[in-house]
Amino acid sequence: MMGVARNEDGEFRTRPPGMFGGNIDVRDLSSGATLYLPVLNPGALFSAGDVHAAQGDGEVCINGMECPAEVELRFQLHKQQSLSGPLIELPSRAGNFSQDSWIVVESGEDAIAAARAALPA
């Protein structure tokens, strides 16, 4: 789980994920990957937790093996860059991909509507 503070006030559960990140459970979001998130509040208010040793892709897969872990995170602010939700950049050596790849992360109650939202207009 990784994300920034929502752009609204209140108390929220960690699910469902959204444009802010959150419980996005993408198995290729691992060592070497870069997660891009929109900054919705001054200072972003980033938080991370809930590390998985293995998992499926997304909450629809249900399964994930949580584990203790040490992580190293680096942050870079990309000013004047518009982003509507989480994007993941994978170098060719990461995950199941043979070349540099991008993963568009989209969430919603309706899987078909989420899949459509992840595609270019």
C-alpha positions in Angstrom: 0.0 0.0 0.0 1.4 3.4 -1.0 -0.3 6.7 -1.5 -0.7 10.3 -0.8 -3.4 12.1 1.2 -6.8 12.4 -0.6 -7.9 15.8 -1.7 -10.9 15.8 0.7 -11.3 15.9 4.5 -12.4 13.0 6.6 -11.6 9.5 7.8 -11.2 6.8 5.1 -10.6 3.1 5.0 -7.6 1.9 3.0 -9.8 0.3 0.4 -10.8 1.0 -2.2 -7.7 2.6 -3.8 -8.1 5.7 -6.0 -6.3 8.4 -7.9 -4.3 9.0 -4.7 -2.9 5.4 -4.7 -3.7 3.4 -1.6 -4.2 -0.3 -1.5 -3.3 -0.7 -5.2 -1.8 -4.2 -5.0 0.1 -4.5 -8.3 2.5 -7.4 -8.1 5.0 -5.7 -10.5 5.2 -2.7 -8.1 8.5 -4.0 -6.6 12.2 -3.3 -6.6 13.2 -1.2 -9.6 9.7 0.1 -10.4 8.8 3.7 -10.2 5.4 4.8 -8.9 4.0 8.1 -10.0 1.2 9.7 -8.0 -0.6 13.0 -8.3 0.1 15.4 -5.4 -3.2 16.5 -4.0 -2.1 18.4 -0.9 0.8 20.6 0.1 3.6 18.2 1.1 1.8 15.2 -0.5 1.5 13.5 2.9 2.8 10.1 1.5 2.5 6.9 3.5 3.4 3.3 2.8 2.8 -0.1 4.5 1.2 -3.5 4.0 4.1 -5.2 2.2 3.4 -8.4 0.3 5.9 -11.3 -0.4 3.5 -12.5 -3.1 0.2 -11.4 -4.5 -2.2 -11.4 -7.5 -2.9 -8.3 -9.4 -5.5 -6.0 -7.6 -8.1 -6.6 -5.0 -10.1 -8.8 -7.3 -7.4 -11.5 -6.9 -8.0 -11.4 -3.1 -4.8 -13.2 -2.2 -1.6 -11.6 -0.8 1.0 -12.9 1.6 1.9 -10.1 3.9 5.5 -10.0 5.3 7.9 -7.9 7.3 10.2 -5.8 5.0 12.7 -3.0 4.8 12.1 -0.6 2.0 14.1 2.3 0.5 12.1 5.0 -1.1 13.3 8.0 -3.1 11.0 10.9 -4.0 11.2 13.4 -6.9 8.6 16.1 -7.5 7.7 16.6 -11.1 6.2 20.2 -11.1 3.7 21.2 -13.8 3.0 17.6 -14.7 -0.7 16.7 -14.8 -1.5 13.2 -13.6 -5.0 11.8 -13.0 -4.0 8.7 -11.1 -1.2 6.2 -10.4 1.2 5.1 -13.1 4.0 2.6 -12.7 7.1 2.6 -14.8 9.0 -0.7 -15.1 12.5 -1.0 -16.4 13.1 -4.0 -18.7 14.6 -6.1 -16.0 11.6 -5.8 -13.7 8.6 -8.1 -13.4 7.4 -10.1 -16.4 8.4 -7.6 -19.1 11.2 -7.8 -21.6 11.2 -4.0 -22.4 10.5 -0.8 -20.5 6.8 -0.8 -19.7 4.1 1.3 -18.2 1.2 0.1 -16.0 -1.9 2.3 -15.7 -3.6 1.7 -12.4 -7.3 2.2 -12.4 -9.8 1.3 -9.6 -13.6 1.2 -9.4 -16.6 -0.9 -8.3 -17.3 -1.9 -11.9 -14.3 -3.8 -13.5 -15.4 -3.1 -17.1 -15.8 0.7 -16.4 -12.3 0.6 -14.7 -10.8 -1.1 -17.7 -12.3 1.4 -20.1 -11.0 4.3 -17.9 -7.5 2.9 -18.1 -7.5 3.1 -21.9 -6.6 6.2 -23.8 -9.6 8.2 -25.0 
